[in-house]
Amino acid sequence: MKVCQLINVGFALNKFLLPLIDAQIANGDEVVAVCANDEYVEGLRKAGYRVEALPITRGINPLKHLHSIWVIFWFLRKEKFDLVHVHTPVAALLGRIAAWLCRVPLIVYTAHGFYFHDEMNSIKRAFFICIERFAGRLTSILFTQSGEDARAAVNEKIMPKDLVFEIGNGVDVSRFNLEVGKTGNRIRSELGIADNNFVIGMIGRQVKEKGILELVEAARILFRKYNDISFVIVGDRLSSDHAEGVQATIIEAKEASSDRLILTGMRSDIPQLLASMDLFTLPSWREGMPRTIIEAMMMALPVVATDIRGSREEVEHGVTGLIVPVRNSKALSEAIELLYKNRKKSKQMGLAGRKKALELYNEKKVIEKQLTIINNFMNY
């Protein structure tokens, strides 16, 4: 097949889609990746991937979106794809409209997390559900990573049940293994963390919806009570991210932390960084099926996450970690403190999380499931 994998930016392409693209190429498919241009695109091209940079606008701007649809349409028409596989809310909407207009034989949408969520006001939520229903009429197959999203797609009449498939999410089991744990002390030394400190980590973009401000406030609370706690935040912001006020708050907290709030920026050595941590947290407002939680579970870390779709599916409260309310820094700090005080329970949760991750979140199985479903539909 000739396949188009379309996503918002090169960062997301690099982070989420390469294993699937590699598997399709290994199967003999011709794969073209399409995204908006960013600092990752050139590196992906040098690595041998065909990446086409098109103007895909994030956010809500109807005029720019019409332009994006027009450009994508002519690109798809020229290339004549058998399959267009779209990802991320805005890119998925624009890509599906263009692909439907081009009469692409198979249009697949992977919902890495629907934009509508529990915390959204009812009018706004209804608006985005209507958009998903409209786009669902242009879609051949809907993949969701979480079971809750699959049920929501059917219940909200976005797609009929026989066209909705829960595929889960996964990571490379060979990369996230406990042997990497031997590097933990080296990473701590590099980051200037004392050997006996209890390290809480987060991996994610530094934007409000990732719960970064709640995390920083929880850190402030715990720093006032304990001298042997450190927080490590891995990640940065994309140039297209909306992050008003976030940077100033983080810098202020860092300056007041006596070097116990550590910002690593973007890193590629995620397994090694996780090996240096004692606990992982992701206090997001909205997720699909967060891969960072799976990565932490694979590295036998207990997880404190918010009560949202995807996260509460991965984290079994009281068994593999703790679930706390959204946008509640006090509850977040209390959950972290509970595991800080009970190291034995913390380690037990981490080991239980690894066992669950090995059973359910193997990236290879997730990819095989997608390819099998796609091939079955192509053969109809």
ZIKACOR-V461108 format. One record per backbone hydrogen bond with DSSP energy under -1.0 kcal/mol. NH is the residue of the N-H (numbers start at 1). CO is the residue of the C=O. E is the energy in kcal/mol with one decimal. If there is no record, write none. Layout:
<<NH;CO;E> <NH;CO;E>>
This chain:
<<3;30;-3.6> <4;83;-2.5> <5;32;-2.4> <6;85;-2.8> <7;34;-2.4> <13;9;-2.0> <14;10;-2.9> <15;11;-2.1> <16;12;-2.8> <17;13;-1.5> <21;17;-2.6> <22;18;-3.1> <23;19;-2.0> <24;20;-2.2> <25;21;-2.6> <26;22;-2.4> <27;23;-1.3> <28;25;-1.8> <29;24;-2.5> <30;1;-2.7> <32;3;-2.9> <33;50;-2.7> <34;5;-2.9> <35;52;-1.9> <36;8;-2.7> <41;38;-1.1> <44;40;-1.9> <45;41;-2.1> <46;42;-2.4> <47;43;-1.4> <48;45;-1.7> <49;44;-2.1> <52;33;-3.2> <54;35;-2.1> <56;54;-1.7> <65;61;-2.4> <66;62;-2.4> <67;63;-1.8> <68;64;-2.3> <69;65;-2.7> <70;66;-2.2> <71;67;-2.4> <72;68;-2.9> <73;69;-2.9> <74;70;-2.0> <75;71;-1.9> <76;72;-3.0> <77;73;-2.6> <78;74;-1.9> <79;75;-2.2> <80;76;-2.3> <82;2;-2.2> <83;2;-1.7> <84;106;-2.3> <85;4;-3.3> <86;108;-3.1> <87;6;-1.8> <92;88;-2.8> <93;89;-1.9> <94;90;-2.5> <95;91;-2.7> <96;92;-2.0> <97;93;-2.0> <98;94;-2.2> <99;95;-2.5> <100;96;-2.6> <101;97;-2.3> <102;98;-1.5> <103;100;-1.1> <104;99;-2.4> <106;82;-1.1> <108;84;-2.6> <109;141;-2.3> <110;86;-2.4> <111;143;-3.3> <112;110;-1.1> <120;117;-1.3> <125;121;-2.8> <126;122;-2.4> <127;123;-2.0> <128;124;-2.1> <129;125;-2.0> <130;126;-2.1> <131;127;-1.7> <132;128;-2.1> <133;129;-2.4> <134;130;-2.4> <135;131;-2.7> <136;132;-2.2> <137;133;-1.1> <138;135;-1.6> <139;136;-1.4> <140;107;-2.4> <141;107;-1.6> <142;163;-2.8> <143;109;-3.1> <144;165;-2.5> <145;111;-1.4> <150;146;-1.6> <151;147;-2.4> <152;148;-2.5> <153;149;-2.4> <154;150;-1.4> <155;151;-3.1> <156;152;-2.7> <157;154;-1.4> <158;153;-2.5> <159;153;-1.5> <163;160;-2.1> <164;161;-1.4> <165;142;-2.8> <167;144;-2.9> <171;361;-1.8> <176;172;-2.1> <177;175;-1.2> <180;177;-1.5> <181;178;-1.4> <182;179;-1.6> <183;180;-2.7> <184;181;-1.6> <187;183;-2.0> <188;184;-2.3> <189;185;-2.4> <190;186;-2.3> <191;187;-2.2> <193;188;-2.9> <197;194;-1.5> <198;228;-3.2> <200;230;-2.9> <201;279;-2.6> <202;232;-2.2> <204;234;-2.7> <206;236;-1.6> <207;205;-2.1> <210;207;-1.5> <211;208;-2.5> <212;207;-1.0> <215;211;-2.2> <216;212;-2.2> <217;213;-2.1> <218;214;-2.3> <219;215;-2.4> <220;216;-2.1> <221;217;-2.1> <222;218;-2.2> <223;219;-2.8> <224;220;-1.5> <226;222;-2.5> <230;198;-2.5> <231;260;-3.2> <232;200;-2.7> <233;262;-3.0> <234;202;-3.2> <235;265;-1.6> <241;238;-1.6> <246;243;-1.4> <249;245;-1.5> <250;246;-2.4> <251;247;-2.5> <252;248;-2.3> <253;249;-2.2> <254;250;-2.6> <255;251;-2.4> <256;252;-1.2> <257;254;-1.3> <262;231;-3.2> <264;233;-2.1> <270;268;-1.2> <273;269;-2.1> <274;270;-2.7> <275;271;-1.8> <276;273;-1.0> <277;274;-1.6> <278;199;-2.7> <279;199;-1.7> <280;302;-2.5> <281;201;-2.6> <282;304;-1.9> <285;209;-3.1> <294;290;-1.1> <295;291;-2.8> <296;292;-2.2> <297;293;-2.5> <298;294;-2.6> <299;295;-1.2> <300;297;-2.0> <301;296;-2.0> <303;320;-1.3> <304;280;-2.5> <305;322;-2.4> <306;282;-1.2> <307;324;-1.9> <308;306;-2.2> <311;309;-1.8> <312;308;-2.3> <314;310;-1.8> <315;311;-2.9> <318;321;-3.0> <319;316;-2.5> <320;316;-2.4> <321;316;-1.1> <322;303;-2.2> <324;305;-2.5> <332;328;-2.1> <333;329;-2.6> <334;330;-2.3> <335;331;-2.1> <336;332;-2.2> <337;333;-2.5> <338;334;-2.1> <339;335;-1.6> <340;336;-2.3> <341;337;-2.3> <342;338;-1.2> <346;342;-2.2> <347;343;-2.5> <348;344;-2.1> <349;345;-2.5> <350;346;-2.0> <351;347;-2.3> <352;348;-2.2> <353;349;-2.4> <354;350;-2.1> <355;351;-2.1> <356;352;-2.1> <357;353;-2.6> <358;354;-2.5> <359;355;-1.5> <360;356;-2.2> <361;357;-2.8> <363;171;-2.3> <366;362;-1.7> <367;363;-2.3> <368;364;-2.2> <369;365;-2.0> <370;366;-1.7> <371;367;-2.5> <372;368;-2.1> <373;369;-2.1> <374;370;-2.6> <375;371;-2.6> <376;372;-2.1> <377;373;-2.0> <378;374;-2.5> <379;375;-1.5> <380;377;-1.1>>
